[in-house]
């Protein structure tokens, strides 16, 4: 699975404003509702918060990958956001998060959902990529950087 199959340039937020986890999750859910992807942003936000209760999706190295399943969609969808100032996210390494990659999968998805999570985590392990994204000024530049890094993996 290539990242470009689940993420498009239109689904990149180059400057996430909120500085805390609830605010970021609310922003991402509203973004998906405004794009017409989901019907009820409150339902998705609640699902994401429930998932966070199991353990933070802030995986370290300034990266968070919140994820949930939804009956509103029929394919995996990804939203990527960058925060220059950092977000208090209760990450495993206690560092602020600069990169949030929301993954939303259909309710009946299992294998593809896990493959997408693994691909995103692997991609964002690259310190060079994270540094380049922090310097990127817009969604187009961020998308190009992510695609270029993704093309290195089979």
Beta strands, then each sheet from edge to edge (+ up, - down):
strand 1: 12-13
strand 2: 58-60
strand 3: 63-64
strand 4: 67-70
strand 5: 77-87
strand 6: 97-106
sheet 1: 1+ 5+ 6- 3- 2+
sheet 2: 1+ 5+ 6- 4-
end
